[in-house]
């Protein structure tokens, strides 16, 4: 079966972090159905494609997933090369399973092209390792966005925790983590719009998360916010705490 649909990871924002395959597919695509947070520099690589914004944004009008599924199937039946462009990596918090199910049900072949996820881009920007021998043996990727009807339990202990779409719930999440046994001294970094020219960081500890959240709301922009937490970030926090007030943005 000929592949006509490519589900592509756009990475965290910097077009130079796209894979070569992703860039090539964008260049030859007929239609690109893209997430709202995919930047204009990445979309500019789709020189001949019709661009369709099918993005979702919290607390804003968003495209229903069922509608996206139908658009994807319809586009695949009328065009030779359709790119479904997702922020970061398609397999992390991107509803990839629902879109694959729709394509399979329609008898359409597809291919997945992975992308750099925000947590890895953030670690690179911070010059930190998410794992560290003798300190952090694992990483857990989680999101605060949940499907209707699911419970909101405090996340369990993990060596390094990467919380996507942290946005407006940083203080609440931090309190739940401390209630669940995490130390308030655990290093914490909020990073907004990672890898882009709009990137900003707020560095502190779990115990100062509420202050960091207030600073981010006051000083930050409109980009996605990632929360990184864990002892592996101690060097990042150590370079900042004491030299700056907690909650102040770090260039």
N, C-alpha and C positions, 0 to 999 in steps of 0.2 A: 504494500500500500504506500503510495506517495505521500510524503510528509508535506503538509501545507500550512500547519500551525506550529508556531514556536513560542513557548512560554519562557520568556527571557528575564533574567535578573538584571535590573538597571544599576545595582550597586547602591551605595549610600548617597551619591550626588555628584562626586567628581567624575567627569566623563572619562578621565584617564584610568579609572579603576574598572571600567568595563572590560570584559574579556574580548579578545580579538573576534571570537565567533559572534558575540552579541553585536559588536560594531558592524561586522559584515552583514548580518541579517537586517539590521536597521537600514543599512544603505540600499538594500534591494527590496525591502518590504513594500507591499502595495497598501496595506492598512496597518496602523499601529493603534491598538487599544491600550491606553496607558493609565497608570495610577495618577492621582492628583499630585502626589509629591515628587514625581519624576521631573527633574529640572529642565529648563529650556535648552541648556547646553547639550544635554543628552538627546533631547528630542530633535535638535538641529541635525543630528546625524541621519535622521530619517528623511533624506532629501526629496524623495519622490513619493512618499507615502501620504495617505490621508490620515490625519491625526484625530483620534477620538478620545476625549477625556472621559473615562468611566470610573473616576476615583471616588474614594470614600474619605471623608474627614469627620472627625468627632464633633458632635454638636452643630453640624452644618448639613445642608442638603447633600445627599449622597446618592449614587447610583445603586439601585437594588441589585443584589447578587443574581437573582433570577434573570433580570434584564441583561446583565453582563453576559451570562451564559448564553442567552438567546442571540445576542449580538455577535458573540464569538463564533457560534455555529453558523449563523447566516453569512458572516464575512468569509468564513472558510469555504463555503459553498460557491462563492462568487469571485474569489481571488486566489491567485497562485501562491502568494506568500503573505501570511497574516502573522503579525507579532503581537502577542499579549505581553506588554511590558510592565513588570512589577518592580516596585522599589525593593532594594536589598536583594535577598535571595528568594526565589518564588516559593520555596518550601518552608519558609518561616513566616507564620502569621499572615499569609497571603491568600487564604482560601483556595489553595491550589487543588485540594482534593475535590472540591465542588466543580471546578472548571474542567478537571480531567474527567470526572463522571459525565458531565454534559457532552464532552467531545466523544467519549467512548460510546455513549448511548446513541449518538448520531452517526457512529461508524467512521469517525474522522481520525486520521493519524496525526500525532503531535510529537514534539520533542521538547525536552526541558533543558534550558541553558542556565546553569547556576550563576549566581552573582555574589559579590562581596557583601556580607551582612553587616549591619551597623555596629554590632558589638566588636567585630574584628577591626573595622575601620577606626572605631574609637580607641581601641587598645593601641593601634599603630600611631594615631595622632598623639596619644598620651605617652608614647614610648614606654608602654607597660606590657607585660605578659599576663594573659588571663589565667595561665597556669604557672606554677612555680614549685620546683622540687622541694618537698618538705613543708610547703605552706598551702598550696592550692592544687589539688590533684584533679579537679574537675570544674566544669563550667555548666551552669544551668541557664537556658534561655526561657524566659517567661513573658507573658503579656498580661496587663491588667484588664484588657478588653475581653469579655466573656460572652458566650452565646446566652440567649435568654433561658432562664431556668437553671443555670449552673450556680453552684455555691461559690461564696467568696471567702474561702479559708485563707488564713495567713500562710504564706509560702514557707516551706520547710527549710531547714538549714542546708546550705550548699557552700562549697569552697569559694567560688566566684559566682555572683548572681548578676545576670544582665536582664534588666526589665525594660521591655520595649513599650513605647507609647505611654510613658510614665506621666507625662503632661501635668494634668490638674490633680493628681492623686499622690504626689510624692510624700507629703506629710502623713497622710492616712496610712500609706503603705509602710512607711518607716515605723510608725507606731505599732502596726500589726507585727512587723518583723521583730521589734524589741519585745513585744508581748509574747512572741513565740520563742524567745530565748537568744536572739542575736544581741551582741554587745553594742551599746551606744557608741563605743570607741571604734567600731569597724569603719575603715576608710570608705568614703562614698564620693562618687563623681557624677554630676549631671552634665550631659553634653548635648548640645542642641545643634541640629543641622550639620552633623559631622561630615568632614571631608570637603565642605563647601566654603566659599568665601565668607559665609554668614556664621561659620562655626563659633560657638562660645561654650565655655566650661565654667562650672561652679564646683569647687572642691571643698570637702569637709569630712564629716563623719555621720554615721547614722543618727547620732544624737543631735546633730545640728541640721538635719534634713529639712525641718520646717523653715529655718532661716534661709537655707539654700533655695528652697522652693519659692519663698517670697522674693528673693533677689532675682531669680530666673523670671518670675512673672513681671517684675518691675523693669528689668534690664534686657530681657530676652526679646526674641522676635517671634516669628510664626512657624519656625521649623519644628520637625519632630524631635522629641526629647527622649534620650536614653539614660537610664540610671544604671550605673555600674557599682557593685558593692563587693568588698572582700579584702582579705589581708594582702592579696597579691598587689593591691593598689597602694600599699603603705608608702612606697617611695614617692609616688605621685602626690599623695597627701602630705608627706613629710616635707616635700619641696615647697609646699604652698602654705600649710597651716603654720602659723607663727610669723610668717613673713607678710601675710595678708589677713585681713579680717575674714572670718568664716562667712561665706555667702557672697563674697565678691567675685565677679567674673574674672577668669584667667584667660589671657589672650592665647 
